[in-house]
Amino acid sequence: MNKKGLFAIAVILALVIIGIAYKTTSPYASAITHTEKLYKASVAAPDVPSLAVAVGHKGDVIWEAAFGFADLETGAPATPRSLYRIASISKVITTAALGRMIERNEIDLDVDVRTYVPSFPEKQWPVTIRQLAAHLGGIRTYEGDEMLISRPYASALEGLDVFKESPLMWEPGSQYKYSTFGWNLISAAMAGAANKPFLDIVQDDVITPLGLDETFADKNRDLIKNRVSFYTVGEDGIGNAPYVDNSYKWAGGGYLMSMADTVKFAMAHDHAGYLKAETLDEFLTPMRLNDGTPSPHGVGWFIGFGRYLDAIDQLEESERTETINRAAEIMRAHNDHTVFHSGGAVGDISMMILDRQHDIAVAVSRNASGDLSAQSQSPANLAILTLGAFADAIAAQN
C-alpha cells in the first residue's frame, strides 16, 4: 500500500478513536445513554414511525438524535435534519415576531384587534390581541372536520373566513379556552399593522435573525428537503395521514422545524437579547382572567406544568406508573421556572420545553398523530424525562 493509502487509513482510525473518546468522555454521556434507551423503546412500538429530539444548554445544541423512519413506505430513516410539523409550537414562533413588532412600536396588544383588521366582523364585545394571545378572547376552536381543511388560503386575512362569522363564545377575559383561530386573527392583525404578508414578518423577524435554517412554512406544493411523511394512528393501526393544507393557520399551527432549530428558538428566550428583558417578562408571566384567576398562559407561552400535574393528581394510584411518577417528579422540580408549548397536528405531535433557570431547552416530535399504545411514548412525556436526565447530568458537573 502506498503512503497516501496508509495516511488515509490513519486518518480514519484517528477519527474513529476521537469519536469514541468524545462519546465516553462527554459530560452528558450518562444522560444520552439513558434517554437513547427511552427513544429506542418507543420507536419499537408499531404506532411510532419516528421520534426526533434535541437538547440545548446555554445557547448550544448539546445533543440531537432521531430514531425510526421518516417514511415507512420507503424505509427512509429519520435523521436530526428531519423536519416535523411543530403544530401549535408555531404559536410561539408568532409570539416572537409579535414581540419584535411591539418593540418597534408597530402594534399595540391592548387595542381592539379590529384596529388592524377592520374587515373582521364586529362582535358582541371588543377583543384585544393580548386576550387572544392568552386564549382569553372567546374565539371558538375547531368544529367538525376543520382540522382537515385541504384548500389553500392566499393570506392570513383570507384564512379568517373559516370562523369569522361565529360569535364570541363569551366576554373576552371572562374564561380561558384554547383556540388556534385566535392566532389566525392575531396574524391578520400583524399583517395589517406591518402592511406585510404574515410569512414575511416571521421570516424577517424570527427565522433570519435567529439563523433558523431548518424552519419552513409547511407549503404543500413546495419541495422541502427532509420533510418527513405524516401518519395517523387509529383502531386499525397506523396509516398515511389525510392530506391537509395548513395555509389558513400558519400562525397557530403551520410550521415545519428540525428539533435542533426548535431548541435554538427556545434558547433565544432564555435571556434578554433577541427580545428585550421587559418583553420577556411580559410574555412569560401568567395572564389573569377578569376576576383575577390565573391563566395557564402568558402571551403565547404555557407557564409551568400545572395542567399536566393536575391531570396526574386526578389519576387513580393504580394508573400511576413508574414513568408517570418520574415525570411528575421532574415537572414539580422545574415547574416554577419553566415555560413550554406543545403541539398536535394531523400527522404529528410535538413538545418544546425551556427551563430558564437551568438554561436547558428540549424539543421532541413524532410524525404520527392519534392514540398511543403507551403514554410513555408521547413526545410530552419523553421531553420531560429528557429534561430530567440532562438537568441531572448538568447539575453533576457543578
Secondary structure, 3 states (H helix, E strand, C coil): CCHHHHHHHHHHHHHHHHHHHHHHHCCCHHHHHHHHHHHHHHHCCCCCCEEEEEEEECCEEEEEEEEEEEECCCCEECCCCCEEECHHHHHHHHHHHHHHHHHCCCCCCCCEHHHCCCCCCCCCCCCEHHHHHCCCCCCCCCCCCHHHCCCCCCCHHHHHHHCCCCCCCCCCCCCCCCCHHHHHHHHHHHHHHHCCCHHHHHHHHHHCCCCCCCEEECCCCCCCCCECCCEEEECCEEEECCCCCHHHHHHHHCEEECHHHHHHHHHCCCCCCCCCHHHHHHHCCCCECCCCCECCECCCCEECCHHHHHHHHCCCHHHCCHHHHHHHHHHHHHHHHEEEEEEEECCEEEEEEEECCCCEEEEEEECEEECCCCHHHCHHHHHHHHHHHHHHHHHHHC
